[in-house]
Amino acid sequence: MGTELFADGLMAGDPPEIWNMEHPDRIRSIHQSYVDAGSDIILTNSFGGNRHRLKLHSLEGRVHELNAAAASIGRDVVDAADRRVLVAGSMGPTGELIEPLGQLTADETRVAFAEQAAGLADGGADILWLETMSALAEVEAGVLGARSASDLPIVVTLSFDTAGRTMMGITGEDAGARLAELGVAGIGANCGANLADTETAVAAILSACGDIPVVSKANAGIPVWKGADLEYDATPEILAAHAHRLRAAGISIIGACCGSDPSHIAMIRAVLDGDQPVPDIAPPVATATVGSQERLDRRRRRRQS
């Protein structure tokens, strides 16, 4: 969503969520492009839609309005589709640290997520989707807050970008085990440092979460400067080969994050559906823990045998 918004004219530093009110046609067009590419789940334009992020733009009093509008736009698009597509209400981190590391309390965090979740639910979301998380304290507060406001299923993905851990030191095993205890509907990884580390992170989550579906939504490779433009280096073919490896390892919900566009999703869809051959692209080298890579390899071999 962010990549497409910037391509459509959003300026750095501006709040994307205001476009749900000012440019709903552009948001609708982005959603439609992903439905046309084959997405079964679309994420709303509400990643920074909590009161703490919106306060940076003096929009903290419009949390419900902006989130309800985000979900409603997505709902309109999927209801017109010729197949079932789900609307996931995107909920990113607050941008604040919780006590004792910061000044935000756990109660304040729960209230913020509850407020956002209520808007997304009222707008017609099918799922509440907490993403790019790094601290278990915020994850727990987010899940409890969202659950207090709605009975919609909750999916949580964390960003693993530091040698197989999140910024706050959480491993895939930590995330898988704790989130399974919280009873969420899906657990996984999104964003992250590179494809290899995402693959090892979801393998670690899969080893610890029982039978809960595991999600992988990696960036389109690594951002690199090309002249004055910052672009991600993974082609649709690279992401499709990555998606094929993930499915072979037992990952059941597969998408893409920063730097991806509908062409990436369309290629992933074609390869996973068998309409295109699997691209002959070698797996990238992981920088995360060797143990996680070994688990991924073992699961891949078991599924191929």
C-alpha positions as CSV (number, residue, x, y, z in Angstrom):
1,M,0.0,0.0,0.0
2,G,2.7,2.5,0.9
3,T,4.7,1.8,-2.2
4,E,1.7,2.4,-4.4
5,L,0.7,5.5,-2.5
6,F,4.0,7.1,-3.1
7,A,3.9,6.1,-6.7
8,D,0.5,7.8,-6.9
9,G,1.7,11.1,-5.4
10,L,1.8,10.8,-1.6
11,M,4.6,13.0,-0.3
12,A,7.0,11.8,2.3
13,G,5.9,12.9,5.8
14,D,2.2,13.2,4.9
15,P,-0.3,10.9,6.6
16,P,-1.5,8.2,4.2
17,E,-4.7,7.7,6.2
18,I,-6.1,11.2,5.2
19,W,-6.3,9.9,1.6
20,N,-9.2,7.7,2.7
21,M,-11.2,10.9,2.9
22,E,-9.5,13.1,0.4
23,H,-8.7,10.6,-2.4
24,P,-10.9,7.5,-1.9
25,D,-10.8,6.9,-5.6
26,R,-7.0,6.4,-5.6
27,I,-7.2,4.0,-2.6
28,R,-10.0,2.1,-4.4
29,S,-7.9,1.9,-7.5
30,I,-4.9,0.5,-5.6
31,H,-7.1,-2.2,-3.9
32,Q,-8.6,-3.1,-7.3
33,S,-5.2,-3.5,-8.8
34,Y,-4.3,-6.1,-6.1
35,V,-7.6,-7.9,-6.5
36,D,-7.0,-8.1,-10.2
37,A,-3.5,-9.4,-9.6
38,G,-5.0,-12.3,-7.6
39,S,-4.8,-11.3,-4.0
40,D,-7.1,-13.2,-1.6
41,I,-6.5,-10.7,1.2
42,I,-6.1,-6.9,0.8
43,L,-4.8,-4.7,3.6
44,T,-6.5,-1.4,4.3
45,N,-4.8,2.1,4.1
46,S,-4.7,2.4,7.9
47,F,-1.2,1.2,9.0
48,G,-0.6,4.4,11.0
49,G,-4.2,4.9,12.0
50,N,-3.8,4.8,15.8
51,R,-4.1,7.9,17.9
52,H,-0.4,8.1,18.7
53,R,0.7,8.1,15.0
54,L,-2.1,10.3,13.9
55,K,-1.3,12.8,16.7
56,L,1.9,13.7,14.7
57,H,-0.5,15.2,12.1
58,S,-3.1,16.6,14.5
59,L,-5.5,13.9,13.4
60,E,-5.9,12.0,16.7
61,G,-9.5,13.0,17.0
62,R,-10.4,11.3,13.7
63,V,-9.2,7.7,14.5
64,H,-12.6,6.1,14.1
65,E,-13.5,8.1,11.0
66,L,-10.3,7.4,9.1
67,N,-10.2,3.7,9.9
68,A,-13.9,3.2,9.1
69,A,-13.3,4.9,5.8
70,A,-10.3,2.7,5.1
71,A,-12.2,-0.5,5.7
72,S,-15.2,0.7,3.8
73,I,-13.2,1.4,0.7
74,G,-11.7,-2.1,0.8
75,R,-15.2,-3.6,1.4
76,D,-16.6,-1.9,-1.7
77,V,-13.9,-3.3,-3.9
78,V,-14.0,-6.9,-2.6
79,D,-17.8,-7.0,-2.6
80,A,-17.7,-6.3,-6.3
81,A,-15.1,-9.1,-7.0
82,D,-16.1,-12.3,-8.7
83,R,-14.5,-14.4,-5.9
84,R,-14.2,-14.2,-2.2
85,V,-11.5,-11.7,-1.1
86,L,-11.0,-10.7,2.5
87,V,-10.4,-7.2,3.9
88,A,-7.7,-7.1,6.6
89,G,-7.7,-4.0,8.7
90,S,-4.0,-2.9,8.9
91,M,-2.8,-1.9,12.3
92,G,0.8,-0.8,12.7
93,P,2.8,-0.1,15.9
94,T,2.1,3.0,18.0
95,G,5.6,4.4,17.4
96,E,6.0,4.7,21.2
97,L,7.8,2.5,23.7
98,I,5.8,0.9,26.6
99,E,6.9,1.2,30.2
100,P,9.6,0.7,31.6
101,L,11.4,1.5,28.3
102,G,9.1,4.4,27.4
103,Q,6.3,6.5,28.8
104,L,3.3,4.7,27.2
105,T,1.5,2.4,29.6
106,A,0.1,-0.9,28.6
107,D,-3.5,0.4,29.3
108,E,-3.0,3.4,27.0
109,T,-1.7,1.0,24.3
110,R,-4.7,-1.3,24.7
111,V,-7.1,1.7,24.4
112,A,-5.3,2.9,21.2
113,F,-5.6,-0.4,19.5
114,A,-9.2,-0.9,20.7
115,E,-10.1,2.5,19.2
116,Q,-8.6,1.7,15.9
117,A,-10.0,-1.8,15.8
118,A,-13.5,-0.4,16.4
119,G,-13.3,1.9,13.4
120,L,-12.0,-0.9,11.1
121,A,-14.7,-3.3,12.3
122,D,-17.4,-0.7,11.8
123,G,-16.1,-0.1,8.3
124,G,-16.5,-3.7,7.3
125,A,-13.1,-5.4,7.8
126,D,-13.1,-9.2,7.9
127,I,-9.8,-9.5,9.9
128,L,-7.8,-7.3,12.2
129,W,-4.1,-7.4,11.0
130,L,-1.4,-6.2,13.4
131,E,1.8,-5.9,11.5
132,T,5.5,-4.8,11.6
133,M,5.5,-5.3,15.4
134,S,8.8,-5.7,17.3
135,A,7.9,-5.9,21.0
136,L,5.8,-8.6,22.7
137,A,4.5,-6.1,25.2
138,E,3.0,-4.1,22.4
139,V,1.7,-7.2,20.6
140,E,0.0,-8.4,23.7
141,A,-1.6,-5.0,24.4
142,G,-2.6,-4.8,20.7
143,V,-4.3,-8.2,20.7
144,L,-6.1,-7.5,24.0
145,G,-7.2,-4.1,22.8
146,A,-8.4,-5.3,19.5
147,R,-10.3,-8.2,21.1
148,S,-12.0,-5.9,23.5
149,A,-13.5,-3.9,20.6
150,S,-14.4,-6.6,18.1
151,D,-14.8,-10.4,17.7
152,L,-13.0,-10.4,14.4
153,P,-10.1,-12.8,14.0
154,I,-6.7,-11.3,14.7
155,V,-3.5,-11.9,12.7
156,V,-0.2,-10.7,14.0
157,T,3.1,-10.4,12.1
158,L,6.4,-9.1,13.4
159,S,9.4,-7.6,11.6
160,F,12.6,-9.6,11.9
161,D,15.6,-7.5,10.9
162,T,18.4,-8.1,13.3
163,A,20.1,-11.5,13.0
164,G,16.8,-13.4,13.2
165,R,15.3,-11.2,15.9
166,T,13.0,-8.2,15.9
167,M,14.4,-4.8,16.8
168,M,13.4,-5.5,20.5
169,G,15.2,-8.9,20.5
170,I,12.2,-11.3,19.9
171,T,13.0,-14.5,18.1
172,G,10.6,-16.4,15.9
173,E,10.2,-19.1,18.5
174,D,9.3,-16.5,21.1
175,A,6.7,-15.0,18.8
176,G,5.2,-18.3,17.8
177,A,4.9,-19.6,21.3
178,R,3.5,-16.5,22.9
179,L,1.0,-15.6,20.2
180,A,-0.3,-19.2,20.2
181,E,-1.0,-18.7,23.9
182,L,-3.0,-15.5,23.0
183,G,-5.1,-17.5,20.6
184,V,-4.7,-15.4,17.4
185,A,-5.8,-16.7,14.0
186,G,-2.5,-16.3,12.3
187,I,1.1,-15.6,13.2
188,G,4.0,-14.6,11.0
189,A,6.6,-12.1,9.7
190,N,6.4,-9.1,7.4
191,C,8.8,-6.4,6.2
192,G,12.2,-7.4,7.5
193,A,15.8,-7.1,6.4
194,N,15.9,-9.5,3.5
195,L,14.2,-12.5,2.0
196,A,16.5,-15.1,3.5
197,D,16.0,-13.8,7.1
198,T,12.2,-13.7,6.6
199,E,12.3,-17.4,5.5
200,T,14.3,-18.4,8.5
201,A,12.0,-16.3,10.8
202,V,8.8,-18.0,9.6
203,A,10.4,-21.4,9.9
204,A,11.1,-20.6,13.5
205,I,7.6,-19.4,14.1
206,L,6.2,-22.5,12.4
207,S,8.3,-24.7,14.8
208,A,6.7,-23.1,17.8
209,C,3.1,-22.1,17.0
210,G,1.3,-25.5,16.7
211,D,-1.3,-25.7,14.0
212,I,-2.0,-21.9,13.7
213,P,-1.5,-20.7,10.1
214,V,1.8,-18.9,9.5
215,V,2.0,-15.7,7.4
216,S,5.0,-14.4,5.4
217,K,4.9,-11.0,3.8
218,A,8.5,-10.1,3.0
219,N,9.8,-6.9,1.4
220,A,10.6,-7.1,-2.3
221,G,14.3,-7.6,-1.6
222,I,16.6,-4.9,-0.3
223,P,16.3,-1.2,-1.1
224,V,19.1,0.2,-3.3
225,W,19.8,3.6,-4.8
226,K,19.4,3.9,-8.5
227,G,20.5,7.4,-9.3
228,A,18.1,9.6,-7.2
229,D,15.6,6.9,-6.7
230,L,15.4,4.2,-4.0
231,E,14.2,0.9,-5.4
232,Y,13.9,-2.6,-4.1
233,D,16.0,-5.2,-5.9
234,A,13.7,-8.3,-5.9
235,T,11.9,-8.8,-9.2
236,P,8.5,-10.5,-9.4
237,E,10.4,-13.7,-10.4
238,I,12.6,-13.6,-7.3
239,L,9.5,-13.1,-5.0
240,A,7.7,-15.9,-6.8
241,A,10.6,-18.3,-6.2
242,H,10.6,-17.2,-2.6
243,A,6.9,-17.9,-2.3
244,H,7.3,-21.4,-3.8
245,R,9.9,-22.2,-1.1
246,L,7.7,-20.9,1.6
247,R,4.7,-23.0,0.5
248,A,7.0,-26.1,0.3
249,A,8.0,-25.3,3.9
250,G,4.5,-25.2,5.2
251,I,3.7,-21.4,5.1
252,S,0.0,-21.0,4.3
253,I,-0.5,-17.3,3.8
254,I,2.0,-15.6,1.5
255,G,2.2,-12.1,0.2
256,A,4.6,-9.2,-0.1
257,C,5.5,-5.9,1.7
258,C,7.6,-2.8,1.0
259,G,8.7,-2.4,-2.6
260,S,6.2,-4.8,-4.0
261,D,3.5,-3.9,-6.5
262,P,0.7,-5.8,-8.2
263,S,3.2,-7.3,-10.7
264,H,4.9,-9.1,-7.8
265,I,1.6,-10.5,-6.5
266,A,0.5,-11.5,-10.0
267,M,3.7,-13.6,-10.5
268,I,3.4,-15.2,-7.1
269,R,-0.2,-16.1,-7.8
270,A,0.7,-17.6,-11.3
271,V,3.5,-19.7,-9.9
272,L,1.6,-21.0,-6.9
273,D,-1.4,-21.8,-9.0
274,G,0.8,-23.7,-11.5
275,D,0.1,-21.3,-14.4
276,Q,3.8,-20.3,-14.6
277,P,6.9,-22.5,-14.0
278,V,8.8,-21.9,-10.8
279,P,11.6,-19.4,-11.6
280,D,15.0,-21.0,-11.6
281,I,16.4,-18.7,-8.9
282,A,18.7,-20.0,-6.1
283,P,17.7,-19.2,-2.5
284,P,19.4,-16.2,-1.0
285,V,22.0,-16.6,1.8
286,A,20.6,-16.1,5.3
287,T,22.2,-13.8,7.8
288,A,20.0,-15.1,10.6
289,T,20.6,-18.0,12.9
290,V,21.8,-21.3,11.2
291,G,19.4,-23.3,13.3
292,S,16.4,-21.5,11.8
293,Q,17.7,-22.3,8.3
294,E,18.2,-25.9,9.1
295,R,14.6,-26.1,10.3
296,L,13.4,-24.6,7.0
297,D,15.5,-27.1,5.1
298,R,14.2,-30.1,7.1
299,R,10.6,-29.0,6.6
300,R,11.1,-28.6,2.9
301,R,12.6,-32.0,2.6
302,R,9.8,-33.6,4.5
303,R,7.2,-32.0,2.3
304,Q,9.0,-33.1,-0.9
305,S,9.4,-36.7,0.3
